[in-house]
Amino acid sequence: MMMAARSAVPLRGVRVLELSGLAPAPFCGLVLADFGAEVVRVVRPAAAGAAAGLERGKRTLPLDIKEPRGAAVLRGLCRQADVLLDPFRHGVMERLGLGPEVVQQENPKLIYARLSGFGQSGKLARTAGHDINFLALSGVLSKMGRSDENPYAPLNLVADFGGGGLMCALGIVMALYERTKSGKGQVIDANMVEGTAYLSTFLWTTQSAGLWDQPRGKNLLDSGAPFYETYKTSDGKFMAVGAIEPQFYRLLIKGLGLDPEKLPHQMSMANWQEMKEIFAGVFSKKTQAEWCRIFEGTDACVTPVLSTEGQGQHELEVRQGQAGDEQVDRGLAPAPLVLHQVEDQEVAHQAQGADHRVDHADGDAHGRARRTLGARPRRGALRAARPLLLQAPQQIPQQRRVAAPVAQLQQVREETQEAGPPPAPRRRLPHARRALAGRGSGRGRAPAHGRPGGWSRS
């Protein structure tokens, strides 16, 4: 019997209420939705049309939880939810009468996930902040940057998305598993300072190994080493070099056309700056495409630095035949793949739902809301929510194929390869994320732009 891999949906049936927040909480909800959870964002009605690019796979319920009626509706929805995602600072939900001691009393199985910058205790618990602040207090920012520059944050990826949204999603999954044994919900305190510090465990555990003995920007992995650096090419583009191991370094030197006998030893830190200048001079003599041709198929660990401007024009075929074949502009496929081995057949996966919005003026509001929220609502909750339900269902694609910066990769291939069959697709997902569209206000304000939403089970 022929077997094929089919994308699994491990969180199917898990119901999540995602309250309003900036990037970290919506990203957490996105991860859960991408793997099958039914995520409903509760949004303040005035902000119902706003989109931050992280709504894929979710449904929306406009609801102002600062109003007593809206808070009552949310409490009703929490009785039937599996997860409540709270992105506010400490004390906000308690002041609204929606703290964990209230909603978990009514639903002991509810997982109450609190995602904040500084956590639920301590003198900073009620203080506003952003990625760069959390990164700074974690200690990690002090290690980022070149030796002759100030420390700098790598966009808002590390604290917001890595130490925040992704770490919170992991906590939710662990709490869901624990609930299968205890039958009880949990309160998750995920904060971006501690999440970022935990994410950088390798940094702390290797302090005694000599990896970070030098000042910032002069160590092996922080742009200090000439073989772990980026170099500008003759056409103004860049190549990334990561030839740490001796065997890879030898291939790098060979590709650069240098005589290893005339170079200092690879690990001679006193000569690293001199070697950087030599490498930079060599890289500046050829275009990016020419260097790609030289290092193509080698283990020199040299790759082109691709930008994001070419996204959506071509598709990097890293997951061909898995999880559907639909290409969605500027989307990234969920990672990692979770696969079942099934009998060979059509295995296209259809993720659940779109961002449905229901017209409160419709005569069959109860029925339409029932279809929107996925189950028969409780009468009281629906009656309070009915004036807040909007019109116009809007389809939001679920499974997005990788739309990587491959326009440039395609151009490189065209420039460096003669006519013939294209190279086999590489199973490598390029990392690219949009930076947070900045707001001046702190991350934890009261739910001015909520992403909660709801449904009820019978």
Buried (B, 14 or more C-beta within 10 A) or exposed (E): EEEBBBBBBEBEEBBBBBBBBBBBBBBBBBBBBBBBBBBBBBBBBEBBEEEBBBBBBBBBBBBBBBBEBBBBBBBBBBBBBBBBBBBBBBBBBEEBBBBBEBBBEEBEBBBBBBBBBBBBEEEBBBBBBBBBBBBBBBBBBEBBBBBEEEBEBBBBBBBBBBBBBBBBBBBBBEBBEBBEEEEEBBBBBBBBBBBBBEBBEEBEEEEEEEBBEBEBBBBBBBBBBBBBBEBBBEEEBBBBBBBBEEEBBBBBBBBBEBEEEEBBEBEEBEBBEEBBEBBBEBBEEBBBBBBBBBBBEEEBBBBBBBEBEBBBEBBBBBBEEBBBEEBBEEBBBBEEBBBEEEEEEEBEBEBBBBBBBBBBEBEEBBEBBBEBBBBBBBEEBBBBBBEBBBEEBEEBBBBBBBBBBBBBBBBBBEEBBEEEEEEEEEEEBBEBBEEBEEEEEBBBBBBEBBBBBBBBEE
